[in-house]
Every structure is written in C-alpha cells, then in structure tokens.
Amino acid sequence: MQQAIDAFITDVWAAAWDRGEVEALDSLVTEDYVRVDKATGHGTGLAELKQEILAVREGFPDLTTTIDNFVLDGDTAAIFWTSKGTHTRPFLGVPPTNRQVVTTGSNILALRSGRIARETVTWDDSGLLEALGIRSLADAAAAPEQVVVDTMSGEPDPEVMKGFNRQFVTGVTVVTTTEGGVPKGLAVNAYSSISLEPPLVMVCVQKTSSTYPALFASTHLGINILSNRQKDTVSTFASKSSDKFAQIAWHGGPHGSPLIDGSSAALEAEIRERFQARTHTIFICRVRHAEVGEAEPMVYKAGRFYDGEELSAL
Ligand SMILES: Cc1cc2nc3c(=O)[nH]c(=O)nc-3n(C[C@H](O)[C@H](O)[C@H](O)COP(=O)(O)O)c2cc1C
C-alpha cells in the first residue's frame, strides 16, 4: 500500500510541478482539500495550488522537483522535497536574473481514502529570495492581491496622505544605470542617506518604470543630485523618452554608471539589497565613488521646483 501511494504521489508531483500538468492533481486530492502554509497558517485550496504551480513554472520554466524522502504512517505521510530551476522569466515582479535557485521544503499530508485531504507545507524561501536579490517587506511581494485593509487600525484618506507628502521638502536626483552600454535613468526624489560608516544610501523606484528592469539587473547605479541649473534635465528624466541622454553631457563612474555633468553632486554605488514594497523596490546601496560640485541644488516641494541658493535661513 505504501509503495502504491508513494508512486502515485511521486507521479502526480512530477506531472504538476515538472511538466505543468496541474489537472493531474484532481485525482490526488479530496474535494475539500486544504493546503496550509505552516509559517502563516494561511489555508488555500486546489485552485490556488494550481495557480501557484503555474506561476512558479512561468518564472522558472526548467523547474524540477525531487522527492528526497517519503514517510508513511497510517493516514499521515511526510514528503521532503528539493526544487531547482533557473529564473529566466519574471517572477513576483522580479525581472529575470538567470540565476539557479534551489529551495527545499517538507509537506505533512493527512490522507483520506488514498487521497490528500490536507497538507501543511514548510519551506525555506531564503535561498529563493537571496537568488532573486529581494527581501519581502510585510509579505507585500508574495501576495499583493491578498493584502487586506485593516479597518481596525485605519488608513488616512489618500488626499490627506498626498497633503502629508506635499509638506515634505526634498532635492531631486536622477538615478542611472546602463543596459547593453546604453545609459538609462529616471528622476527620483525618494533618495535618502542611510549611514556614513559604512556609506549606505537608498532610492525607491516604481516597478512600472522603463528603467526598472535594467536597474534591477545592475550591480551598480548612479545617483545625481540635480542643480538649480538643471530644470530641463528634470523634465527629461521625468519623461518616458527612449533616449533621455541624447542632449545630456555625462561621464561614467568607475563601474560605468552615468554621472551627469553639472550636477550638484553625483555618486556611484553598489546595489546590496532590493527590498520589495509592493509597487516599488527599495534599493539599498553601498557608495563606491562620490563627486561634489559647486552648483547649488534644486529643491522640490509639492510638485514645484525651487532654487536651492535662495533659501532663507530661519
Ligand atoms: C520630482 C520628481 C520626483 C520623482 N520621484 C520618483 C521616485 O522617487 N521614484 C520613482 O520611481 N519615480 C519618481 N518620479 C517619476 C519618474 O521620474 C517618472 O515616472 C519617469 O517617467 C520614469 O521614467 P522611466 O519609466 O523611463 O524609467 C519622480 C518624478 C519627478 C518629477
């Protein structure tokens, strides 16, 4: 009997996970099948399992799953597995990294009449997140469509939130990289220095940006603090123009990131972390090179630009 269930499960797993034939699961699970994530306690059904398998296979088309061990004890079984695949298509909003990912896990199965009625899944996603170059913030990357508004703790009205942001004064930067030797970049005011020792900085970039895939795949990026003489440069880099550098004088940093001539300051940094915050990615970077110019910075507040030279002291 053990051999039969063992072989049955192994065959269906290979069909579903290795070949994407998710209908094979119909014969393996009961009608009230539940799949529980041990870490979150969140339960899902067969339809979600099929979707998950197809999504993983979409991102990792060469996925293979090996059952390392199968233990059966009455109506309870345990499966220990290892999955391997190459990240050649977008997955969880992450552009292809072409990295090999190995992840392991175990499922505890409650069997009924030779079918799986319930399974509790434990898996180590650290290898996956590391290979993808991301860490998940509040599960935002893993299940964006499942984020539930917590009415008890509340949320401000979006207009109030916009008002809050309008009261914050920043400079304007252009974040740059190259793709196949072609310079790319976008205007970003979500820049912050993190620490001086080590010299860490961060920028926050929307995933819909056309610069984003190149930025995500880069080992380094450039951050240019725009000067009060670069109003046209902001317009260019806040646009979707396909060749934003056509009229821009720039030079490469030691690792090739475009540094824009005439900026108030510019740096090149190595990308160390790519935190996922649902629609945006926060790049944490270690500065490798910095240049400080003479020109005063541009100031940005509530959608308008100001001359940083004309600030009046309090
Ligand atoms: C002052 C200013 C600040 C901006 N800050 C950010 C930012 O912090 N992060 C971001 O992703 N986009 C920001 N944007 C918007 C992008 O620059 C804009 O969407 C741009 O068209 C993206 O270009 P791309 O899609 O070619 O990369 C900002 C725009 C302006 C004008």
The ligand as a Tripos MOL2 file, in Angstrom:
@<TRIPOS>MOLECULE
LIG
   31    33     1     0     0
SMALL
NO_CHARGES

@<TRIPOS>ATOM
      1 C1         10.3740   65.4730   -8.8260 C.3       1 LIG1
      2 C2         10.1110   64.0420   -9.2430 C.ar      1 LIG1
      3 C3         10.3880   63.0300   -8.3560 C.ar      1 LIG1
      4 C4         10.1740   61.6930   -8.7060 C.ar      1 LIG1
      5 N1         10.4920   60.7200   -7.8150 N.ar      1 LIG1
      6 C5         10.3480   59.4220   -8.1610 C.ar      1 LIG1
      7 C6         10.7770   58.4180   -7.2770 C.ar      1 LIG1
      8 O1         11.2490   58.6740   -6.1710 O.2       1 LIG1
      9 N2         10.6430   57.1190   -7.6680 N.ar      1 LIG1
     10 C7         10.1130   56.7930   -8.8780 C.ar      1 LIG1
     11 O2         10.0250   55.6010   -9.1850 O.2       1 LIG1
     12 N3          9.6860   57.7360   -9.7550 N.ar      1 LIG1
     13 C8          9.7960   59.0470   -9.4220 C.ar      1 LIG1
     14 N4          9.4150   60.0290  -10.2890 N.ar      1 LIG1
     15 C9          8.7120   59.6720  -11.5170 C.3       1 LIG1
     16 C10         9.6360   59.1650  -12.6330 C.3       1 LIG1
     17 O3         10.7500   60.0200  -12.8080 O.3       1 LIG1
     18 C11         8.8170   59.1030  -13.9220 C.3       1 LIG1
     19 O4          7.7420   58.2040  -13.7360 O.3       1 LIG1
     20 C12         9.6110   58.7270  -15.1520 C.3       1 LIG1
     21 O5          8.8000   58.9320  -16.2960 O.3       1 LIG1
     22 C13        10.0800   57.2870  -15.1540 C.3       1 LIG1
     23 O6         10.7630   57.1010  -16.3600 O.3       1 LIG1
     24 P1         11.0440   55.6330  -16.9570 P.3       1 LIG1
     25 O7          9.7220   54.8980  -16.9450 O.co2     1 LIG1
     26 O8         11.5620   55.8830  -18.3440 O.co2     1 LIG1
     27 O9         12.0460   54.9900  -16.0620 O.co2     1 LIG1
     28 C14         9.6320   61.3810   -9.9720 C.ar      1 LIG1
     29 C15         9.3320   62.4060  -10.8630 C.ar      1 LIG1
     30 C16         9.5820   63.7350  -10.5040 C.ar      1 LIG1
     31 C17         9.2850   64.8390  -11.4820 C.3       1 LIG1
@<TRIPOS>BOND
     1     1     2 1
     2     2     3 ar
     3     2    30 ar
     4     3     4 ar
     5     4     5 ar
     6     4    28 ar
     7     5     6 ar
     8     6     7 ar
     9     6    13 1
    10     7     8 2
    11     7     9 ar
    12     9    10 ar
    13    10    11 2
    14    10    12 ar
    15    12    13 ar
    16    13    14 ar
    17    14    15 1
    18    14    28 ar
    19    15    16 1
    20    16    17 1
    21    16    18 1
    22    18    19 1
    23    18    20 1
    24    20    21 1
    25    20    22 1
    26    22    23 1
    27    23    24 1
    28    24    25 2
    29    24    26 1
    30    24    27 1
    31    28    29 ar
    32    29    30 ar
    33    30    31 1
@<TRIPOS>SUBSTRUCTURE
     1 LIG1         1 GROUP 0 **** ****
